[in-house]
Amino acid sequence: MIRFFRNPPYLTTMLRIGYLWGARRPGYVSVQYGKVATVLTLRHGLNSAFVPVQGVASSIIVNGPDAGRVCIGDVEAGNFAPARTGQALPEPG
């Protein structure tokens, strides 16, 4: 179980999980937010996974065959919104 420092916004729509997966083969975990669980495929290396969610939860639960072998760095829940001060991401190149 991973608890949030503060509860996410009431109308949360997206969960971002930062993780490190060392194996060369894909891994699989179940991520539960509230009452809904989603299977997440883990990719080799340092990654961010985005999982659509609904509502508010005070924590997530990570289960499954590879849950004990993945290193989860951080978890954020919220909504996507346009940047008010300019570009949110730098241009490629």
C-alpha positions in Angstrom: 0.0 0.0 0.0 1.2 3.5 -0.9 -0.5 6.4 0.9 -0.8 9.8 -0.6 0.6 12.7 1.5 -2.7 14.5 0.8 -5.9 13.2 -0.7 -6.1 13.9 -4.5 -8.7 16.3 -5.9 -12.3 15.2 -5.9 -12.6 14.7 -9.6 -9.2 13.1 -10.2 -8.9 11.4 -13.6 -5.2 10.3 -13.9 -2.7 8.5 -11.8 1.0 8.7 -12.6 3.4 6.2 -11.1 7.2 6.6 -11.4 9.0 3.3 -11.2 12.2 1.3 -12.0 11.9 -2.1 -13.5 15.3 -3.9 -13.8 14.3 -7.1 -15.7 14.6 -7.1 -19.5 11.2 -8.9 -19.8 8.0 -7.1 -19.2 6.5 -7.3 -15.7 2.9 -7.1 -14.5 1.3 -5.6 -11.5 -2.3 -4.7 -10.5 -2.8 -1.1 -9.3 -5.9 -0.5 -7.3 -7.2 3.1 -6.8 -10.4 3.2 -4.9 -12.4 0.2 -5.8 -11.0 -0.2 -9.3 -7.9 -2.2 -10.2 -6.0 -1.9 -13.5 -3.2 -4.2 -14.8 0.0 -2.3 -15.5 2.7 -3.7 -17.8 6.1 -2.7 -16.6 8.9 -1.8 -19.0 12.6 -2.1 -18.5 14.3 0.9 -17.0 13.1 4.1 -15.3 9.6 4.9 -16.4 6.4 6.8 -15.7 3.1 5.0 -16.2 -0.3 6.8 -16.5 -3.4 5.0 -15.4 -6.9 6.5 -15.8 -8.8 6.7 -12.5 -12.0 8.2 -11.1 -12.8 9.8 -7.7 -10.7 10.1 -4.6 -8.6 7.5 -2.8 -6.2 8.0 0.1 -3.8 5.3 -1.2 -3.1 2.8 -4.0 -2.5 -0.9 -3.6 0.0 -2.7 -5.8 -0.4 -6.4 -6.1 0.5 -9.1 -8.6 3.3 -11.4 -9.6 6.0 -8.7 -9.9 4.8 -6.3 -7.1 7.8 -7.3 -4.9 10.4 -6.7 -7.6 9.4 -3.3 -8.9 10.8 -0.1 -7.3 8.1 2.6 -7.1 9.6 6.0 -6.7 6.6 8.3 -6.5 2.8 8.4 -7.2 0.7 11.4 -8.1 -3.0 11.7 -8.7 -4.8 14.6 -10.3 -5.9 16.0 -13.6 -4.3 17.2 -16.8 -4.7 20.9 -17.5 -3.2 23.3 -20.0 -0.1 25.3 -18.8 -1.0 28.9 -18.0 2.5 30.2 -18.2 3.6 28.7 -21.5 4.6 25.3 -22.8 4.4 22.5 -20.2 7.1 20.4 -22.0 10.2 21.5 -23.8 10.2 21.2 -27.6 12.1 18.1 -28.9 15.4 18.7 -30.4 
